[in-house]
Amino acid sequence: MKNTCRSFRFGAAIILWAAVLAAACSTPALVSPTVSSTSIRSQAGATNSLVPVSTTKSPTRKPTLKISATPSNTPTPESLFPEYIGSQLPEGALARLGKGLIYDMSLSPDGESAALATSIGVYRYRLDPSSDTPVETWFVPTTVPMTSVAFSPDGRTVAAGSFNSVFNVWGEPYLWPPATKEPAVLLLDSDSGNPAQVLMQGSKDSDYRISRLAFSPDGTRLAAGYFINGGESEYLAAGIVLWNLADGTSMDMQYENDEGNWIGSVDSLAFSPDGSLLVSGAYETAGVRVWDARRGGLLQTLAMPDGEIGSLAFSPDGKTLASSMENGTITLWNTTQWKPVRTLSGSGKTEKHSINDFRSHLSALRFSADGKRLAAGTSDGSIALWNPAASTRLWDVPGQAGPVGALSFSPEGGDIRSVFLGGKIIRYDSSSGKPSDQAEIVGHDIFTDVLFSPDSRTVFVWTKDGAGLWDSASHQSLFSVTGHPAGIAPDGSLIAAAADRSVELWDAVSGQRKFTLAGHTGAVTTMAFSPDGKILATGSKDKSVILWDTATGKKRAVLLGHSKQVYKVLFSPDGARLATGGEDYQIILWDVSTGTRLGAYSTGNGYLFLGVFSPDGKTLVCMDSTVHMLRLLDGATGSLVDSIDVAPVTVENPVFSPDGSILATYSGFYGADFVVLNPDSNFHMPEDGITGPGASFSTDGTLGAGSDLLTIVVWDISTGERTHEFQGHTGEILKTAFSPNGRTLATVSQDGTILLWDLGG
C-alpha cells in the first residue's frame, strides 16, 4: 500500500452546489443585502435593508415591501470603487490570456454597441459595419463575476449585476469572500465605462446573485432579480429590487417559499410599455408573477405548467404578454383578464440549468414594433419568428452559435439582430430568416489546458473549440485554429484540429494548412502528437486508431482492437509505445514502429480510464472507478503491477513529479491527493493543504503548485513551505503549469482566463 497525502475538503464546484442545496433545506432567518440608491457608507445612518421574510408557509401573507427614501443623484465616493473595481492585472501576474466567460449581453438601443457581463468584469464593444470583429471600447475589471447587464433606454447608462458567494455548507468562507461588502448592482457611464453609482451592496454575511436586470421604458426605474443564500445565517430569499432612479427610492418585492419548496433566482423580468407593470419568472418556481411597478405589491400570479420561465416580453400596445417555457413553448396572455389566449409550440429543446453558468435561463423574446411578429431565441441557439395572432411559425433557424442572449428588431422591422453568449452577433432578414451579416466578439474562450514549450518562449493553450499558441514574452496570440479535439506538437510547430471525421494539420509557424487527414469513418474523438512531433495519433467513434506521418500526411498504421469508440490516445515518453483507452474500458498498448499490439488490460467488470505514463515510461497509471483503485500497469506489456486504494472516491488528472516518486491526483469531493510511490521521497505538503484540481511540479522537481480554493499556492516540496501565493482569478483554478525555466507559472481558471505569474529568477 502506497502512502497518500489527501486534503479532505470539497472541490470548489462541489462546495458551490452543496451550499445551495443546504440553503434550500434550511430554516431561514433572513439577514440581507443593503438596498439603497447610494452606498450606505456614503450616507451615515442610511441602513435600508431587505426585509426579513420567513419561508415558513403562510398562505395569506403578501410579500413585504421596504421603501426607502434617500437623496437622489448622490455620487458614490470614488474611494469605494477600488474595493471591487480591480486593476487590469492582479498583483504578481505578468499577463492574462483570454477575456473572461460571457454571462450576459445587451444591445444598445441604437444597435451599434454591445455590453457584456463576464466572469472578470464588464465590457463594451462597438459594432463596426465594415468589420466582422467588434471593437472593444472599454473594460471595467471587477473582483467578482458579473452575471447581468442592461443598457438604459437612452443608451447613456449600463447597469451591471454581480454574483458573490461567501460561505460553504459549514458556514466557513470560501469562493470570493469579501472583506466587507461587495456591490451587487452598479451603474456605469456608457461612453467611458466609469462607475457612476452603486445601487445595491451585499453583506459579508451573505451570498447573492443578481440574475437579471431590466430598465423601465422611460429609463427612470431599474429592476434587479436576485437570489440570496445566507450560509451560516441559514436563510434563503429571492425576489426583485426596484429602484426609482429619479427620486432615489427603492422597493424590495420578495418571493414566498410555499411549503418549503426551493426558490431559485429571479431570471426573467419585463416592464409593460407604460411602465406600470413588472412581470417576473423564477427558476424552480412555476408561474409568472405580475407586480405593481409604481407602488409595489403582487397583483397576479399566472398559473403555468410545471417548468421554469425562460423569458418574458410585452407587445408594444401592452395588451399581450408572451412567456417562454424551458422547453421552448410560448404562451400568449391577454393582459386585461390575464388569461392565456394561445400557445405557440416550441422547439422541444430543454434548457439546462447549471449554477456554474450563473444564468439559469438563456433565452430571449422580442415583439416587432407593430406587434405583428414575435422573435424567440432559446438556450440551444435556435431562433424562430412567429405571427402571434395566427399562431404561425414564419421561419426558424437551428442552433449554431450557443445560447441566445438577446434579440432586437431594426427600427423599420426588416432585420432581426441576435446576440449569442458565445460572442456572435448575427443579423437575420426578418422575411426569410437568412443571415445577412455577422460579427464575432473574440477572446472570450473557455480554456481547458495549458503547457509551455520546451524553451519557455511559447504558451500552448487548448480551448473547448480548438487550440493556439501565445508568445510568453509579448503575451500575444501567435496562431490558433478551431476544431475539437485539437493537438499541438511538443515544439509548437504543428497544430491539428478535428473537423468531424477528418483532421486539419497546420504549420503553426507559417500559418498554412499542410494536410487534410481523411481516413476515419466516424467522428474523431481524441488525438496526440508523438514526443518528436513526427507522428499524430487519432482515435475515433469508428473504434479505430490511425497513426499519421506529419511530414507527408500519409497513414503509417491503422490500429484495430477496441469494440467501442476510442476516447484517449497517449504516447510513452520515448514515443515508442502508444496507449489507447476505449469505451469498452480496455487499455491497449501498441508498438508505434510496427503497429502491433503489445498487450492489454481490462478489469472486466467496470469503468477503467487511461491516465498517464511515468516519466521513465515503465509505469502506466489507469483509474478504476468501479472500485476506486489506481491500477499501475507495466508500461511495456500492459500487465497489472500494483493497485492503490483511493476509496471512497474516483480520481482524475494524474500527474507525476519529474522523478516519478510522487503521483498527484484529484477528486471533486476530497480535493488533491498526493501518492508517495517512493518511501524514501522527501515530500511535504504545504501546511494548509491543496484542495483544488490541476496540481503540477516544476521541471527540476523542487516546487509544487496547486490551489486552495481561489488562492494559487507554490511550495517547496522538500519542506512544505509556501514560496508564493497568488490571487486574481474569479473562478476555481483548474490547471497549473510551470515554465521549463522555472520563471513563470500558468494557471487555467473556470473564469475562462489563463494568468501568467512571475516566480522570479
N, C-alpha and C positions, 0 to 999 in steps of 0.2 A: 504494500500500500504506500503510495507516494504522499508526501506532506503537502498540505494545501494551506493557503492563507486566504481566507474568504472574508469579504466585508458584508455583514448581514444587514443590508439596508435595501429598500426598494430602489429600482432604477427610476429616474425622474418621470418617464412617461407613465409607468405603472402607478407611481405615487399620485400623479395627477388624476388618473381615473379613480383610484381608491378614495381620494379626498372628496371627489364629487359624490361618489356613491355613499360614503359615510355621512356626508352632509344631508343627503336626501332622506336618510333614515333617522336623523337626529330630531330632538325636540327643540325647536328654535327659541332663542331668547335674543331677539334682534338688537344688534348694535350696528349702525350702518354708516355708509359714507356721508360726508357732509355735502349738502347741496346748497349752493349759493350762487348768485350772479357774479361774485368775485371771490377770490381766495379768502378763506377765513383768517389767514394770517395777515391779510392786508386790512382787515377790519376788526378791531377789538370788539369782542362781545358778540360777533355775528356767528352764532353756533347753530345754524339751521341744519337739522339732521333729518334723515329719512325716518319716518315714524315707526316705532316698533310695532310689529303685527304678529300675533301668534298664528302659527299654521295649524293649530287645532281646529277641527271642523266647526264652523259657525255659520249655519245656513242663511241666517238673516243679516249677517254683518256685511256692510259695504266697505270697499277699500277706503282706508283713512287717508286724508289729504293733509299735507302740511304746506301752507302758503307762507312764503317769507318775503318780506319787503326789504330790499337793500338798495342803496343808491345806484342808479344806472350809470353806464358809461364810466365806471371807475376802473382805470387800468390796473392790471395786476403788476405789482412791483417786479422789476427785472431780476431782482435778487432771487426770486423764487424759481426762475426757469432753469438755472444750472442744476437744480436737483433732479431734473428729468430730461432736459434738453442736453444731450451729450455732445461731445466733440466728434469730428469725422472718424477718428480712430481712438480706441481705448488706450489707456496707459500701457506701454510696453509693446504695443503692436506696431509692426512695420508696414503692413498693408492689409486691406480687406479685398478678397476676391468675391464678386457677386454683390447684389444689391438688395438682398432680403426677399423673403417669400411675400407674395401679394395676397392679402386677406380681403381687400375690398377695393373697388374702383368706382369713381364717379366722373361723369362727363360734365364739363362746364355748360351753362345754358346756351352759349353760342356754338357749342360743339367743337371748339377749337383747342380745348385743353382737356387733360385727364388728370385727376388727383388719385394717388394710390396710398392706401394704408398698408404698411408692410411690417414684417417682423422686426425691423430695425429703425423704422421712422416713417415719415410722410414725404412723398414725392409729388412734384407737379411736372407734367410733360406737356409740351406744345406740339400739336398735331400739324406737321408741315405737309401741305398738299403735294409738294414737289418731291417728298421723300417718303419711303416706306418705313422709316425709323424715326419715331417721335424724338424731340429734343428735350432733354432734362433742363428745366428752368430753375428749380431749386429742390433742395433736400433738407429736411429737418430731422436730424438723428435723435432718437429717444432711447431711454434706458429700459423701456418696457415695450412689448409688441403693440402695435396699433392695429386694431381689428375692424374699424369702421371709419368711413369718410364720406362727406357730402359737401357739395357746393351750395352756397346760398343762391336763391333765385336770381339775384343781380350779378352773381359771379364774383363778388368782391371778397367773399369770405369762404374759407374752407374749415369745416368743423371736423374734428378727428376724435375718435374714442379709443380707449386702450383696454388691454387685458392685464390684470395683475393678480398673481397667485402667491399667497403668502404662507399658508400652513399645510402641513401634511395631516394624515389621519390621527397623529398623536398630538397635534397642536404645536409641533415644532416648525420653525421657519424652514422653508425650502425655496423653490423656484422664485426668483425675482423678489426677494424680501426687501421692502423699502425701509429706510432708516426712520422716516417719519411718515408723511402722507405723499402719495403719488397722484398725479392728475388722472382723472377718468375721462373727462371731456375738456378739450381746449379749442379755441378759435385761432386761426392763423390768417394773416393777411394774404389774400390770393396772389397778389402781384409779387411780393417779396418773400413770402413764407415766414415772415417774422411773427412770433407769438403775440397775440393781441389780448387774450383774456383766458383765464381758467374758470370754467363754469362749474366743475364738479371735481371734488377730490375724494379719493378713497381713504380709508383708515388703515393704519398699520396693524389693526386687529382684524382685518377682513380681506377676503379675496373678492374680486369683482371682475365682471366682463361687460363691456359695452358692445352690444352685438349689432345694433342698427341705429342710424341717425337719420332724421328727416326734418327739413325746414318746412314751415308753412308756406303756402303760395305767395304771401306778401313778404316773406322773409323776416317777420317780426317775432316768430317763435321757433324754437328748436326742440324736438322731441328725441329722447335717447332711451332705447330699450336696454335693460340691464339684467344681470344675474349676480347675486351675492352669496358667497359661502363664507361663514364666519370662523371656520377652523375650530380652534379651541373654545370659542364662544358658543359654538354649536347652534348656529341659526342659518336659515336659508330664506332668501327672498328674491323675487323677480318682479319687475314692473317697468314703469315709464316715468322718467323725469321730464317735465315740460317747463321750459323757460320762456318767459316773455322778455325778449331782448330789448324791448323799448323802455320798460319801466323797472327791469331788474327783478321781478317777482318770479317765483318758481313753485311748481307743484309736484308732488310725488303720488302716482297712481299705481298702487300695488296689486299684484295678482294674489288671489287667495289660494291656499293649498287645501283643496277639497279632499277630505277623508285621508289625509296623509299622503296623497299622490305626489309624485315628483313634479316639480315645476322647473322647467328649463328657461333659458334666456329668451327674452322677447326679441325675435329675429325679424319680424315683419311689421312695418309701420307705413301709414299713408294718411295724409290730410285730405279732407274734402276740398273741392275747388274754392269754396268761400271761406275755408279755414275754420269752420265752426265745429267740425267733427274730426276725430282722430281714431283710426281703426288699427288694431294690432293682432298679431298672432304669435304664439309662443311655442317653443319646442316642447314636445311631450305633453302639450295641453291642447286638446281638440277645441275647435270653435274659434270664431272671430269676435273680438270684443270692440264695442263701439263706445267711445268716450266723448264727453263734452270737452272740446279743446279750449274753451274760453273760461268756463267756470269750474271745470273739473267734475269728476263723477262718472260712474259707469252707467250708460244709458241702455245698453242692449248687449246680449250675448247671442251670437248666431250659431245655432247648433250645426255641427258638421259631423260627417262620419269619422271614425277613428283615423287618426293620422294628423300630421302637422301641417300648418300653413306654410307654403313656400314663399309667396309674395302676394301683395295687395295693390290694387290700383282703382281709383275712381275715374269714371268717364268725365269728359270736360264739362258736361252740364250737371254733374253731381247726382244724376238720377240712377246710376248703376254703379255697383261695386263689383269688381272682379277679384276672386280669390283663387289661388292655385294651390293644389294639394301636393303632397310629396310624390305622388305617382303621376303628376302632370295634368291631372284633371282640373278643369277650371269651372267654378260656379259663378254665375251672374246673379246678383241680388238687386231687387227693387229697393231703393233706399227710402221710399216713402213708407212702405209697410214692412220693410226688412224681410221679404220673402224671396226664396230662390225662384228665379224665373226660367232659367235653363242651365244645362250643363254641357260643357264642351269636352269631348272625350280626349284624354291626354295621351301621352306617348307610352305610358306604362313603365317608364323608367323611374325606379325608386331612388330618391335622393338619399344618400348615405350620410350619416352624422358621425363626425369624428371630433372629439374635443381638441385633438392636436391641430385640427384645421381652423379652430377658433370660430368659424362661422358654421352654424348648423344647417342653414338653408342657403343654397346658392342658386338663385333663380331670379327672374325679372318679368314684370308685366308692364305694358305701356299702351294706352289708347292713343290713336291719332288725334289731331287737333279737332277734327269734325266728329269724332266718336264713332265713326263707321267701321274702323278696323282696330283690332287688338293684337299686339305682338306679344308672344310668350316665349321666354327662354328658360331652359332647365339646367339642372346640375350636370347632365351628361353632355351639355354643349349644343343640343338641338334647339332650333328656333322655328316657330310656326306663326303664321299670320292668319287671323280669323276675321270673318264677318260675324260679329257677335249677335246681330239681330236675326240672322238667318241660321246661326249655328253651323256655318260652313267654314271648313278649313280651306283657305285660298292657296296656300303652299306651305311646305315645310322643308327644312334643310337638316340633315343629320349632324350629330355632334362631331366637331372636328378640332376645336381649339380649347377644350377644357370648359369648366363651368361658366355659365353666363352670369356676369356681374351686374350689367345694366343694359338697358335698351333706350333708344330715343328716335323719334321721327324728325326728319328735317322740317323746317317751318312750312314748306309747301307740301309736305307729305309724300314726296316722290321717293325718298330714300329712308332706310332704317339703318341706324348705326348700332352695332352691338359691341360691347367690350367684354372680354373674357378674362377670367382670373389667371389664365396662363400668360397674359400680356398682349394678346392680339386684339386689334380693333378692326372690325370688318364692316364695310358699308354694303348693304343689300338693296337691290332695286325692289321697291315695295310691290310692283306689279307682277314680278316674276320670281323673286327670291334669289336671283343670280347675284353673286358678289361683284360689285363694280370696282372696288379697290380695297386694299387692306394695308394696315401698318402693324408693326410689332414692337412693343417695348421690350428691349433685350436686356439681359443681365440679371433678371430675377429668376435664377435657376434653382433647382434642388440638387445640391451636391451630395454624392454618395460615397466618394472615396478620394484620397489624395496621396501622392507619392512624389518624392524628389528624384531627379535624375542623378546618376552616379557622381556627376561633377557639381551637384548642388545648384546649378545655374538655371534649371528649369523645374517648374512645378507641374506635375501631371495631375489632371483632375478628371473625375468622372461625374456625370450628372445623370438624372433619370432618363434623359433623352439623348445622351451622347457622351463625348469626351473632348478634351482640349489640352493645350499646352500654354503655360504662362511663364513669362520671364520673372525669375525670382528677385532680380535687381530692380528692374523698371516697373515691375508689377503690372505689365501689360499683357493682354491676351495675344499669343503668337499665332495660334491656329486652333480651330475647333470644327467638329463635324457633328451632325445629327444622325442618330440611329441607335437602336438598342437591341442587344447588348453592344458594347464597344470595348476596344482594347488598344493599348499603347505599347509599342516596343520599348524594352528597357532603356535604350539610349535616346528615345524620343524622336527617332527619325521616321517612324511609321505610325499611322493610326488606322484602325479598322473599325467599321461600323456596319451593323446588320441592317438589311432592308428586306424584311420578310425572309425569303428562302435564300437570298444571296448576300454577299458581303462586299462592301466597297473598301478597297485598300488605297490609302492616300500617302503620298510623300509629304510629311509634315514640314519639311524644310522649304520645298518649292511651292507647296500648296496644290500640287497637281495630283489628280486621281491616277493611280498606277494601273489597277486592275479591278474588274468586277469578278468576284469569285462565285461561280454558279455551279451547284452540284447537289445540294440538298433538295429533297422532295418535301420537306416540312420546314417550318419556320426555324431560324437559327435562334438558339436559346442561351448559348454561352460561348465564350472564346477566350483564348490566352495565347500570347506570344512566348516562344522559347526564350531562354535567357540571352542567347546571342541574336535574337530577332530574326533568324533565318527561316523559322517555321511558325505558321499560325495554325493553331488547332481550333476547330469549331465543332460544337455539339448541336444537335437539332431534335425537334419533335419527331423526326423520322427515325429516331433511335440510333443514328449513326454518328460517328466522329470522323471528320476529314482533316488530314494534315496537308497544309498548303505550303508550297515553296514561295516565299515572299519575293524572291528575285525574279521569278518567271511567272508567277500566278497559276502554276500548274499543280495538280494534285500529286502528292507524294504517296499517300496511302488513304484507304477507307477502312476504318475500324468498326467492325460489327460484333456485338456481343451483348448489348443491353436489350431488354424486352420492352422497355418503355423509354420515354424521352430522356435525353441526357440534360442534366441541369448544371453540371460543373465539369471543367477540364482544368488540370493542374500539372505543370511541368515540374520535374525534380530540379534541384538547384543546378545540377550539371547538364540539364537538358536531355539526358539520355533516356529518361523514362517519362511516361505520361500517365497520370491517374485520372480516371473518369468516374463520375457518380451519376447514376440514373434513378429515375423514379421507381425502378424495380428494387431500389435500396440495395444495390450491389455496387461494390467498389472494384474496379478492374484496373490492373497495371499492364502497361504496354511498353514494348521496346520501340523507341522512336525511329531508330535507323532501319529496322526491318518491318515494323508494323505488326509484329507478332505479340500474342498475349503471353504475359509473364506469370500472371496469377490473378486471383480474385478473392474477395471476402464478402460474406453476407451472413447476417445473424439468422436469417431465415424466418424471423418472427416479428420484425418491426422496422421502425424508421432508422435508417443508417445514412449519415450525411458525411460527405467528403470534407475534410478540414484543411490541413496544411502539412507540408514536408518539414522535417527538422533541417537546420542549416547544413548538416552534413549529408542529408538525403537518405540516411539509414532508417529513419522512422517516418511513418505516415500516420497522422492523427485523424481519427474519424469520430463522429458523435453519434452514439446510440441513444436516441431519445426515449425509446420504449422503456428501458431500464435505467436511464440516466447514468450511462457509463461513457467514459472516454476509451475508445479502442485504439491501442497502439499497434500498428501493423509494421511488418518488415518492409522497408522501402524498396526492396528488390524483388520480393516474392509475393507480397500481399498477405502473408500468413499472420495470424494473431500472435503477438509477442507478450502483451500485457494489457490489463484493464484498470482503469481508475474510477472509483465510485465517486460520482458527483451528485448523488441523490440529495434532496428530492427535486432537483431542477434539471432543466435542459440548457446546456451552454452553447455559445456561439462565438464566432470571431476569434478562434485560437491564434495566438501569436507567440513565436519562440523568441527568447533572448538570443543574441548573436552566438553565444557559445553553446546554445541548446540546453542549458541547465534549468531554465525557467520556462514554463508554458503559461501564458496569460489567456484567460477566457472570460466570458461574461454571461450572466444570466439576468433577465429582466427583473427577477424577484430578489435575488441575493446580491446583485451587483457584481463587482470584479472578483475574480478568483485566480490566484497565482499558484500553480502546481510546481513544487520543487522536485525536479527529476533527479538532481544530483544531491545526495545528502550532504556533501562537502561544500555545497554552494553557500557563499556568504551573502545571502539575500535578505533584505529587510524591507518591510512595507513602511510607508510614511505613517506617522503616529495616528492620524485620524482616518487612515484607510483611503481606498479608492472605490467609489460607488458606481461610476458610470462605465459605459462601453468604450471601446477604442483605445485600450492601453497599448503602449509601444515602448521600444527600447532604443537608445542611441546606438549608432554603429559600433562604437567601441565598447558597448555593454556596461558603461558606468552609470548611466542615467535611465530612469524610467519616467514615463509620462502617462497621465490619466486624468480623470476628472472627479471632483467631489461636488456633485450637482452642477452648478454653473461656474465653479472655480476650477481652473486648469492647474494641475499640480505637476511639477517636475521635481524629482527627488533623487538623491544619491542612493543607489540600491545596496551599497555596502554598509551604509549607516542608517538609512531611513530618514535622513534629514532632508527637509524641503529646500531646494536651491532656488526655485522660482514659483511664484503664484501669479496667475493672470485672471482677470475678469473682464468681460466685454461682450460675450455672446448673450443673446436674449432667449436662447433655446438650448436644450440639452446638447452636450458635446458628444458626437457620435464616433469620431475618429481622431487620432493624433498621429503625427509622423515627424520624425527628426530628419533634418538635412544631413547628408553624409559627413559634411564638415563640422557638424555639431553646433552651428551658429544660429540655426533657425528651427522653430517648431511650428508646424502647420496643424490647425485644428478645424475639423468639419463639424458644423452645428446643425441642429434641427431648425435653426432660424434661416437656413438657406444660404449661409455665407461660409467662407473659409477665411480665417485670420492667420496671418504670419506673425510670429512673436520673436522678439530679439532675445537670444540666450547669451549674447556677449561672446567674447573670444575672438 
